[in-house]
Amino acid sequence: MSDSDSLTLSELESDKGKDTPPPQATLEDLGAVYSIPVQVSAVLGRAEMPVSHLLKLGRGAVIELDRKVGEAVDIYVNNRLVARGEVVVVEDRLGITMTEIIKAE
């Protein structure tokens, strides 16, 4: 850290009593954020197997996952676990209903 980047003790103490609220974000300010693409993944379960077994799988093969029926599905945003949920059917498509939000560590 250079001298120009450091604060003196007197400068820190002068800022101590200030109660300035953080600036409020407006919809205009957030407009740029709304267009950022993110990858959302819902993981039903996982399985491990050797490549030789994977290559032998054919149409209609069943792979046993590490989850039980009714267990929560993990929801990832950009490869980070953010929630858990349940699989739902909406018209003729599958969807996820979030049931639990995972707080950041």
C-alpha positions as CSV (number, residue, x, y, z in Angstrom):
1,M,0.0,0.0,0.0
2,S,1.5,3.4,-0.9
3,D,1.3,6.5,1.2
4,S,-1.3,8.0,-1.1
5,D,-3.6,5.0,-0.5
6,S,-3.3,5.1,3.3
7,L,-5.5,7.0,5.8
8,T,-4.2,8.7,8.9
9,L,-5.7,8.0,12.3
10,S,-7.2,11.6,12.4
11,E,-8.9,11.0,9.1
12,L,-10.4,7.8,10.3
13,E,-11.7,9.4,13.5
14,S,-13.2,12.3,11.6
15,D,-15.3,9.9,9.5
16,K,-16.3,7.9,12.6
17,G,-19.4,9.8,13.5
18,K,-20.8,10.3,10.0
19,D,-24.1,8.5,9.4
20,T,-24.4,8.8,5.7
21,P,-26.8,6.2,4.3
22,P,-25.6,4.2,1.3
23,P,-27.0,5.5,-2.1
24,Q,-30.2,3.9,-3.2
25,A,-30.1,2.0,-6.5
26,T,-32.8,3.0,-9.0
27,L,-34.3,0.9,-11.7
28,E,-32.2,2.9,-14.2
29,D,-29.0,2.0,-12.3
30,L,-30.0,-1.7,-12.3
31,G,-30.9,-1.8,-16.0
32,A,-27.4,-2.9,-17.0
33,V,-27.5,-5.8,-14.5
34,Y,-30.7,-7.2,-15.8
35,S,-29.1,-8.0,-19.2
36,I,-26.2,-10.0,-17.8
37,P,-26.6,-13.7,-18.8
38,V,-26.3,-16.3,-16.1
39,Q,-26.3,-20.1,-16.3
40,V,-28.9,-21.8,-14.1
41,S,-28.7,-25.6,-13.5
42,A,-31.0,-27.9,-11.6
43,V,-29.2,-31.1,-10.4
44,L,-31.5,-34.0,-9.8
45,G,-28.6,-36.2,-8.5
46,R,-25.2,-37.6,-9.4
47,A,-23.8,-40.9,-10.3
48,E,-20.2,-42.2,-10.7
49,M,-19.2,-45.0,-13.1
50,P,-16.2,-46.0,-15.1
51,V,-16.1,-44.9,-18.7
52,S,-16.3,-48.5,-19.9
53,H,-19.7,-48.9,-18.2
54,L,-20.9,-45.5,-19.6
55,L,-20.0,-46.6,-23.1
56,K,-22.1,-49.8,-22.7
57,L,-25.3,-47.8,-21.9
58,G,-27.9,-47.9,-24.5
59,R,-31.3,-46.3,-25.1
60,G,-33.6,-46.9,-22.2
61,A,-30.8,-47.6,-19.7
62,V,-31.4,-46.5,-16.1
63,I,-28.7,-44.7,-14.1
64,E,-29.2,-44.8,-10.4
65,L,-28.7,-41.4,-8.8
66,D,-27.5,-40.6,-5.3
67,R,-30.9,-39.1,-4.3
68,K,-34.2,-40.6,-3.2
69,V,-37.6,-39.8,-4.6
70,G,-38.9,-36.6,-3.1
71,E,-35.5,-35.2,-2.1
72,A,-34.7,-31.6,-2.9
73,V,-33.1,-30.7,-6.2
74,D,-30.0,-28.5,-6.0
75,I,-30.2,-25.2,-8.0
76,Y,-26.9,-23.6,-9.1
77,V,-26.4,-20.2,-10.7
78,N,-23.0,-19.9,-12.4
79,N,-21.9,-23.2,-10.7
80,R,-22.7,-21.8,-7.2
81,L,-25.3,-23.5,-5.1
82,V,-28.0,-20.9,-4.4
83,A,-31.2,-22.8,-3.6
84,R,-33.0,-26.1,-3.3
85,G,-36.3,-27.0,-4.8
86,E,-38.8,-29.5,-6.0
87,V,-39.6,-30.7,-9.5
88,V,-43.0,-29.5,-10.8
89,V,-44.8,-30.0,-14.1
90,V,-46.1,-26.9,-15.8
91,E,-48.3,-27.8,-18.8
92,D,-46.0,-30.2,-20.7
93,R,-42.7,-29.0,-19.3
94,L,-40.7,-29.7,-16.2
95,G,-39.9,-26.8,-13.8
96,I,-38.4,-26.2,-10.4
97,T,-40.1,-24.6,-7.4
98,M,-37.6,-23.1,-5.0
99,T,-38.3,-24.2,-1.5
100,E,-35.0,-23.1,0.3
101,I,-32.6,-20.3,-0.4
102,I,-29.0,-21.1,0.5
103,K,-27.2,-18.1,2.2
104,A,-23.7,-17.2,1.0
105,E,-20.9,-18.3,3.3
